[in-house]
Amino acid sequence: MKIRNPGYQKKGIMTEVGVKVIDFAFKELGFHRLTVSHVSSNKASEQLINRWNFKYIGEEREAFQKNGIWYNHKLYELLGKDYRLST
């Protein structure tokens, strides 16, 4: 189920939440590396991931199928040492 409320869009909420999660993963949990992905056609997700300073590492072609359509995934990573340099 998708819940969308335009009143909460374009306010930086997901950017801020993501920063908190990333910060927690590296500083509190001691993670070395994080990876994320998005469906290649989802430009909003791509912009969000770029705001978090993840680096593009490649694309999985035809990564999954939904309703008879194959979708590609773009893959990104963020290393702890790179995160520390950007904060």
C-alpha positions in Angstrom: 0.0 0.0 0.0 1.4 3.4 -1.0 0.5 6.4 1.1 1.2 9.7 -0.4 0.4 13.1 1.1 1.5 16.1 -1.0 1.5 18.2 2.2 4.7 16.4 3.3 6.5 16.3 0.0 9.3 18.7 -1.0 10.0 19.6 2.6 13.3 17.8 3.1 11.8 15.2 5.6 13.4 12.2 3.9 16.7 14.0 3.4 16.8 14.7 7.2 15.7 11.2 8.2 18.2 9.6 5.9 21.0 11.7 7.4 20.0 10.6 10.9 20.0 6.9 9.9 23.3 7.2 8.1 24.8 9.0 11.0 23.5 6.3 13.4 24.8 3.5 11.2 28.3 4.8 11.1 28.8 6.4 14.5 26.7 4.2 16.7 26.7 0.8 15.0 30.2 1.1 13.5 29.2 0.1 10.0 32.0 0.3 7.4 29.9 0.6 4.3 26.2 1.3 3.3 24.6 0.4 0.0 21.3 1.6 -1.4 19.5 1.2 -4.7 16.5 2.5 -6.5 14.5 1.7 -9.6 16.4 3.4 -12.5 13.4 5.4 -13.6 12.7 6.9 -10.2 14.5 10.3 -10.5 13.2 11.5 -7.1 15.0 8.6 -5.3 18.1 9.2 -7.4 18.2 12.9 -6.3 17.7 11.9 -2.6 20.5 9.4 -2.7 22.8 11.9 -4.3 22.0 14.4 -1.5 23.2 11.9 1.0 26.5 11.8 -1.0 26.4 8.1 -1.9 28.6 7.2 -4.9 27.1 5.5 -8.0 28.6 2.0 -8.5 26.5 0.4 -11.3 23.2 -0.8 -12.5 21.6 -4.2 -12.2 19.8 -4.8 -15.5 16.4 -6.4 -15.2 16.8 -6.8 -11.5 13.1 -7.6 -10.8 9.8 -8.0 -12.6 6.5 -6.4 -11.6 3.3 -6.8 -13.6 5.2 -8.3 -16.5 7.7 -5.4 -16.8 11.4 -5.8 -16.0 13.0 -3.0 -14.0 16.7 -2.0 -13.6 18.2 -1.0 -10.2 20.9 1.7 -9.8 23.3 0.9 -7.0 25.2 3.2 -4.7 27.6 2.9 -1.8 28.9 5.2 1.0 32.0 4.3 3.0 32.4 5.4 6.6 35.6 7.2 5.8 33.9 9.2 3.0 31.0 10.0 5.3 33.3 11.4 8.0 35.0 13.6 5.4 31.6 15.1 4.3 30.3 15.9 7.8 
